Amino acid sequence: MKKIIKQSEPRSLVEHRSQANANYDNYPDKDDLRKSLLKEQGYICCYCMSRIKSDEMKIEHWQPQTKYTSRQLDYRNLLGACMGNQGARPQNQHCDTRKGDSEITINPIEGDKNCENLIKYRPDGKIYSDDVSINHDLNETLNLNLDFLKKNRSDALFLVIRKLDEKFSNKTWAKITVQREIDKLNTKDENGFYDAYCQFIASYLKSKL
């Protein structure tokens, strides 16, 4: 999970919120909102870090709008999420689709507790936390340890490892090169994209410094 630094909210959301009887369902410019969320998140899911795009994403309410109606149009409560295997059996769903109206402790939005410092990874792609509540969020509520998600993460890491091994034939990576790779993963490219699963890869590389 990568920390999300919230940017300026879309003007259409500000204007809609000022209308009488405004709510999320009658907000007419959700495409505008999707564009804002995609841009600030670097086009990756707020939870699993898979690639998302405007026609294949969901607008997630971190605090469920069914329980927190006062936050249904609060931009700091809105995130961009993948489709999460929508339509599949519950045990095969993940991210917002699996979460539904459940509440979670872990929050990818920047704040007093940086999600990047609360989550750990294993080389096989498993995600976990030493915090019991957060670990429940990751494993049960968000279902982020589905086999295919672990494989996607480990496959993305393998590509980076292979690139570094090709550069250093003795497989002893120069620390400055590893740090540059980490810096690259933490920076959006010229088109505003983060690499998919970037925080998982960066976490592994940091362990090699």
C-alpha positions, -999 to +999 in steps of 0.1 A: +000+000+000+014+034-010+008+066+009-015+089-009-009+126-007-043+143-014-043+171-039-068+198-047-103+184-051-121+189-085-140+221-088-171+202-098-171+185-064-168+217-046-197+233-065-219+202-061-213+201-024-226+237-021-259+227-036-290+220-015-296+183-010-263+174-025-252+138-021-228+113-037-255+097-058-267+129-074-231+142-081-231+143-119-194+147-126-179+114-113-156+112-143-141+145-132-135+129-098-120+098-112-095+118-132-084+136-100-081+104-080-061+087-107-037+116-111-029+119-074-025+081-069-003+077-100-029+054-116-026+026-090-052+011-067-053+026-032-051-008-017-034-035-038-014-011-060-025-027-093-028-005-124-062+013-127-077+035-153-109+056-156-131+030-172-118+002-149-119+015-113-142+022-084-146+054-063-140+042-028-153+058+004-127+049+031-153+056+057-184+039+042-210+064+030-238+043+043-225+049+079-208+083+075-232+103+053-215+136+063-183+123+045-199+110+013-187+141-006-155+147+015-126+145-009-103+133+018-125+103+022-125+094-015-100+071-031-095+053-064-097+015-062-095-014-087-126-035-096-115-061-071-129-091-090-164-076-088-189-103-096-167-132-083-174-152-052-167-132-020-137-153-012-121-142-045-129-105-042-105-080-029-100-043-021-131-021-021-153-048-036-145-071-008-145-044+019-180-031+011-194-013+041-168-026+065-146-002+084-108-006+084-080+007+105-054+011+078-057+043+058-035+050+027-041+088+030-012+106+046-016+114+082-001+108+116+004+071+108+021+065+074+007+033+060+040+026+044+056+022+079+028-001+091+028-027+064+055-053+056+060-077+027+077-110+021+096-118-012+068-142-023+044-112-024+027-118+010+015-086+027+012-084+065+015-061+096+027-066+131-005-047+142-033-072+147-061-049+135-042-039+104-033-075+097-070-083+098-077-055+074-051-068+049-060-105+051-097-105+058-114-072+049-093-063+019-082-099+010-049-088-003-032-122+000-051-139-028-027-161-047-029-141-079-022-108-061+009-123-044+020-137-078+015-103-094+036-086-067+064-112-069+065-112-107+069-074-107+097-077-082+114-105-102+116-081-133+135-055-112+158-081-097+166-095-131+174-060-144+198-054-115+214-089-119+220-082-156+237-049-147+259-065-120+270-099-132+283-109-098+248-102-084+263-078-058+243-047-064+259-013-059+240+005-031+238+038-051+221+019-079+196+003-055+188+037-040+182+052-074+158+023-082+140+030-049+138+067-057+124+059-092+097+037-076+088+065-053+085+090-082+058+093-108+070+091-144+066+118-170+030+107-176+022+108-139+023+070-134+037+050-105+049+015-113+023-011-103+032-026-069+059+000-064+058+001-027+063-037-024+093-036-047+107-005-029+103-023+005+123-053-008+151-031-022+154-011+010+162-044+028+192-047+005+208-014+014 
